[in-house]
């Protein structure tokens, strides 16, 4: 669905993006994750044909954004960070207007407006002027205008921007409901939103993609070999203390945190290298029963901070 090769964007002599190259398959939901100012919005505007890159090639559904920009726009729905709604128009009139400027006939508009209002849960505000809408409804109407022409590719820039916790949950559920019928690209610096809605992550730093993959793959790349939780069985009063001494004495172990629970004790271990095998071996040889050994997983915040601070992985 999406293919970029060597894409850059300069404003004068300042590089805002690139070079970036990647592919996104049809039906995927991909999150662009990065700090503010690293090029996420620039990248999404290029994909939405709202900004021309300085160099490189961009293809959407096999079409070149330079040579076939008009056809590409028919296949792309775009929600910028600030929803493009007109305060003086009612929701229904605005969506009809959005449909017409995106090439729908009057009969298609009449069919699609109630459909997208239902999909985005804005049917109840159909006749209300946009100026009277809450931020949550404005964001939903922004999504509705992005899908009014039933695009193949949906580009959402910070879709949970300025939403309260309840509205964030509602937006997240709505995006999940759109995944079956659209390829979706989401930009955000809010880590849980990317983690809970996307199949794959692309992490940007200083205008470049420094890592890509699922959350589990990125966690494994940066954390799994260094962070582990190992649990041993308690048998006598001195066993936990002896087990902790063994773990701390293992070569390569840099940090140990102990957690007692019931008839077992868990040691959260950070190693300078992969210490899983050596810690487990040392405990068994010292006579301790190892009943669990788990790699660190699901720590997207640490992955993100590690990648942007190290400049890639």
C-alpha positions as CSV (number, residue, x, y, z in Angstrom):
1,X,0.0,0.0,0.0
2,X,2.8,2.4,0.9
3,X,6.4,2.5,-0.3
4,X,9.0,5.2,0.3
5,X,12.5,5.2,-1.1
6,X,15.1,7.8,0.1
7,X,12.5,10.4,0.9
8,X,13.8,13.7,2.3
9,X,12.3,17.1,3.1
10,X,14.3,20.3,3.5
11,X,13.1,23.8,4.5
12,X,15.9,25.9,3.0
13,X,19.1,24.3,4.4
14,X,17.3,22.7,7.4
15,X,16.6,19.0,7.1
16,X,13.2,18.2,8.5
17,X,13.0,14.6,7.3
18,X,15.1,11.8,5.9
19,X,16.3,10.0,4.2
20,X,13.6,7.5,5.0
21,X,12.7,4.3,3.3
22,X,10.0,1.7,4.3
23,X,7.1,-0.3,3.0
24,X,3.6,-0.9,4.6
25,X,1.5,-3.7,3.5
26,X,-2.2,-3.4,2.8
27,X,-4.4,-3.8,5.9
28,X,-1.7,-3.0,8.4
29,X,-2.1,-0.5,11.2
30,X,1.3,1.2,11.7
31,X,2.3,3.7,14.3
32,X,4.9,6.5,13.8
33,X,6.4,7.2,17.2
34,X,8.7,10.0,18.2
35,X,9.3,13.1,20.2
36,X,7.8,16.4,19.1
37,X,9.7,17.9,16.2
38,X,11.3,14.8,14.8
39,X,9.5,14.8,11.5
40,X,6.3,12.8,12.1
41,X,3.9,15.4,10.8
42,X,6.1,16.2,7.8
43,X,6.1,12.5,6.9
44,X,2.4,12.2,7.2
45,X,1.7,15.3,5.2
46,X,3.9,13.9,2.4
47,X,1.9,10.7,2.5
48,X,-1.4,12.6,2.3
49,X,-0.1,14.6,-0.7
50,X,-0.2,17.8,1.3
51,X,3.5,18.4,1.0
52,X,6.0,17.6,-1.7
53,X,9.2,15.9,-0.6
54,X,12.6,17.4,-1.6
55,X,13.9,14.1,-3.0
56,X,13.0,10.4,-3.1
57,X,10.0,8.5,-4.4
58,X,6.6,7.9,-2.7
59,X,4.1,5.4,-4.0
60,X,0.6,4.8,-2.6
61,X,-1.2,1.8,-3.9
62,X,1.4,1.7,-6.7
63,X,0.8,5.3,-7.7
64,X,3.5,8.0,-7.7
65,X,2.5,11.0,-5.6
66,X,4.2,13.3,-8.1
67,X,2.8,11.9,-11.3
68,X,-0.6,10.8,-10.0
69,X,-1.3,13.1,-7.1
70,X,-5.0,13.5,-7.9
71,X,-5.6,9.8,-8.0
72,X,-3.5,9.3,-4.9
73,X,-5.7,11.8,-3.0
74,X,-8.8,9.7,-3.8
75,X,-7.2,6.8,-2.0
76,X,-6.0,8.7,1.1
77,X,-8.0,10.0,4.0
78,X,-6.2,12.5,6.3
79,X,-6.8,13.8,9.8
80,X,-4.3,16.6,10.7
81,X,-3.6,17.2,14.4
82,X,-6.2,20.0,14.4
83,X,-9.4,18.7,12.9
84,X,-10.3,20.7,9.7
85,X,-13.9,21.5,10.7
86,X,-15.8,24.8,9.9
87,X,-17.4,26.2,13.1
88,X,-20.4,27.8,11.2
89,X,-21.4,24.5,9.6
90,X,-23.5,21.7,11.1
91,X,-21.9,18.3,11.3
92,X,-24.1,16.9,8.6
93,X,-23.5,19.9,6.2
94,X,-19.8,19.8,6.8
95,X,-19.5,16.0,6.0
96,X,-21.6,16.5,2.9
97,X,-19.3,19.3,1.9
98,X,-16.2,17.2,2.5
99,X,-17.7,14.4,0.4
100,X,-18.4,16.7,-2.5
101,X,-14.9,18.2,-2.6
102,X,-13.5,14.6,-2.5
103,X,-15.4,13.8,-5.6
104,X,-18.5,12.0,-4.4
105,X,-21.8,12.5,-6.3
106,X,-24.8,13.8,-4.5
107,X,-26.3,10.4,-4.2
108,X,-23.0,9.0,-2.9
109,X,-22.9,11.8,-0.3
110,X,-26.5,11.1,0.8
111,X,-25.5,7.4,1.3
112,X,-22.1,8.0,3.0
113,X,-22.9,10.7,5.5
114,X,-25.2,8.6,7.7
115,X,-22.8,5.7,7.3
116,X,-19.7,7.6,8.5
117,X,-21.7,9.3,11.3
118,X,-22.6,5.9,12.6
119,X,-19.1,4.6,12.3
120,X,-17.6,7.6,14.2
121,X,-20.5,7.9,16.6
122,X,-21.5,11.5,15.7
123,X,-25.0,10.8,14.5
124,X,-26.5,12.4,17.5
125,X,-24.8,15.8,16.7
126,X,-25.8,15.7,13.0
127,X,-27.5,19.1,13.1
128,X,-25.3,20.8,15.6
129,X,-22.8,23.6,14.5
130,X,-19.2,22.5,14.9
131,X,-18.5,25.4,17.3
132,X,-20.7,23.8,19.9
133,X,-18.9,20.4,19.8
134,X,-16.6,19.1,22.5
135,X,-13.0,18.3,21.6
136,X,-13.9,14.6,21.5
137,X,-16.7,15.2,19.0
138,X,-14.5,17.5,16.9
139,X,-11.9,14.7,16.6
140,X,-14.5,12.2,15.7
141,X,-16.0,14.5,13.0
142,X,-12.4,14.9,11.8
143,X,-12.1,11.2,11.4
144,X,-15.5,11.1,9.7
145,X,-14.4,13.6,7.0
146,X,-11.2,11.5,6.5
147,X,-13.2,8.4,5.7
148,X,-16.2,9.9,3.9
149,X,-14.8,8.8,0.5
150,X,-13.9,5.3,1.8
151,X,-10.2,5.6,1.2
152,X,-7.8,2.7,1.1
153,X,-5.3,4.5,3.3
154,X,-6.2,6.4,6.5
155,X,-3.6,8.9,7.9
156,X,-4.2,10.1,11.4
157,X,-1.9,12.7,13.0
158,X,-2.1,12.7,16.8
159,X,-5.8,11.5,16.8
160,X,-6.0,11.6,20.6
161,X,-4.6,15.2,20.9
162,X,-6.2,17.2,23.7
163,X,-8.7,14.4,24.6
164,X,-9.6,13.4,28.1
165,X,-9.1,9.8,29.3
166,X,-12.7,8.7,28.4
167,X,-12.4,10.3,25.0
168,X,-9.1,8.6,24.4
169,X,-10.6,5.2,25.1
170,X,-13.5,6.0,22.7
171,X,-11.1,7.1,20.0
172,X,-9.0,4.0,20.4
173,X,-12.0,1.8,20.1
174,X,-13.1,3.7,17.0
175,X,-9.7,3.2,15.3
176,X,-9.8,-0.5,16.1
177,X,-13.2,-0.6,14.3
178,X,-11.7,0.9,11.2
179,X,-8.8,-1.5,11.0
180,X,-10.7,-4.1,9.0
181,X,-11.5,-1.8,6.1
182,X,-8.5,0.5,5.9
183,X,-4.7,0.6,6.1
184,X,-4.0,3.0,8.9
185,X,-1.0,5.1,9.8
186,X,-1.0,6.9,13.2
187,X,1.4,9.5,14.4
188,X,1.8,10.0,18.2
189,X,4.2,10.7,21.0
190,X,1.7,9.0,23.5
191,X,3.2,5.6,23.9
192,X,0.2,3.6,25.2
193,X,-1.9,4.8,22.2
194,X,0.6,3.4,19.7
195,X,1.1,0.3,21.7
196,X,-2.7,-0.5,22.0
197,X,-3.8,0.3,18.5
198,X,-1.0,-0.6,16.1
199,X,0.4,-3.8,14.7
200,X,3.8,-2.4,13.9
201,X,5.9,0.6,15.1
202,X,8.3,2.9,13.3
203,X,10.3,5.0,15.7
204,X,11.6,8.4,14.4
205,X,14.4,10.4,15.8
206,X,16.0,13.5,14.2
207,X,14.1,12.9,10.9
208,X,15.1,9.3,10.5
209,X,13.6,5.9,11.3
210,X,15.8,4.4,14.0
211,X,13.9,1.2,14.5
212,X,10.8,-0.7,13.3
213,X,8.9,-3.8,14.3
214,X,6.3,-5.0,16.7
215,X,6.5,-3.9,20.4
216,X,7.6,-7.4,21.3
217,X,10.4,-7.3,18.6
218,X,11.6,-3.9,19.8
219,X,11.5,-4.9,23.4
220,X,13.5,-8.0,22.6
221,X,16.0,-6.1,20.6
222,X,16.8,-3.6,23.4
223,X,15.7,-5.2,26.7
224,X,15.1,-8.9,26.6
225,X,18.7,-10.1,26.8
226,X,19.6,-7.7,29.6
227,X,16.5,-7.7,31.9
228,X,15.0,-10.8,33.4
229,X,12.9,-12.0,36.3
230,X,13.9,-15.3,37.9
231,X,11.9,-17.0,40.6
232,X,13.2,-19.6,43.1
233,X,11.3,-21.7,45.6
234,X,11.6,-20.9,49.3
235,X,12.4,-24.0,51.3
236,X,14.2,-22.8,54.4
237,X,14.6,-19.4,56.1
238,X,18.1,-18.8,54.8
239,X,17.4,-19.9,51.2
240,X,16.2,-16.4,49.9
241,X,19.3,-14.7,51.2
242,X,21.6,-17.3,49.8
243,X,19.9,-17.2,46.4
244,X,20.3,-13.4,46.3
245,X,24.0,-13.7,47.1
246,X,24.4,-16.2,44.3
247,X,22.6,-14.0,41.8
248,X,24.6,-10.9,42.8
249,X,27.8,-12.8,42.5
250,X,27.1,-14.0,38.9
251,X,29.4,-12.4,36.3
252,X,27.7,-9.7,34.3
253,X,24.9,-8.9,36.8
254,X,24.8,-5.2,37.4
255,X,21.6,-4.8,39.4
256,X,19.3,-7.0,41.5
257,X,15.9,-6.3,43.1
258,X,14.3,-8.8,45.3
259,X,10.5,-9.4,45.6
260,X,9.2,-11.9,48.2
261,X,5.8,-13.5,47.7
262,X,4.4,-16.6,49.5
263,X,6.6,-19.6,49.1
264,X,8.8,-18.1,46.4
265,X,11.1,-15.1,45.8
266,X,11.6,-13.3,42.5
267,X,14.8,-11.5,41.6
268,X,14.5,-8.8,39.0
269,X,17.9,-8.8,37.3
270,X,19.6,-6.3,35.0
271,X,22.7,-7.6,33.2
272,X,25.5,-5.9,31.3
273,X,25.0,-8.7,28.7
274,X,22.6,-11.7,28.4
275,X,22.9,-13.3,31.8
276,X,19.9,-15.6,31.7
277,X,21.8,-18.8,31.3
278,X,24.6,-18.0,33.8
279,X,22.2,-16.8,36.5
280,X,20.0,-19.9,36.1
281,X,23.0,-22.2,36.1
282,X,24.5,-20.6,39.2
283,X,21.3,-21.0,41.2
284,X,20.8,-24.6,40.2
285,X,24.4,-25.5,41.1
286,X,23.9,-23.8,44.5
287,X,20.9,-26.1,45.2
288,X,18.1,-23.7,44.5
289,X,14.9,-24.7,42.6
290,X,14.3,-22.3,39.7
291,X,10.6,-22.3,39.0
292,X,10.3,-19.4,36.5
293,X,12.6,-17.4,34.2
294,X,10.9,-14.6,32.2
295,X,12.4,-12.0,29.9
296,X,11.4,-8.4,30.3
297,X,8.5,-7.6,27.9
298,X,6.0,-4.9,27.3
299,X,8.2,-2.0,28.4
300,X,7.6,0.3,25.4
301,X,8.6,3.4,27.3
302,X,12.0,2.1,28.1
303,X,12.5,0.9,24.5
304,X,11.5,4.3,23.2
305,X,13.8,6.2,25.5
306,X,16.6,3.9,24.8
307,X,16.3,4.2,21.0
308,X,16.0,7.9,20.9
309,X,18.9,8.4,23.3
310,X,21.2,5.9,21.6
311,X,20.2,7.0,18.1
312,X,19.0,3.6,16.9
313,X,19.2,-0.1,17.3
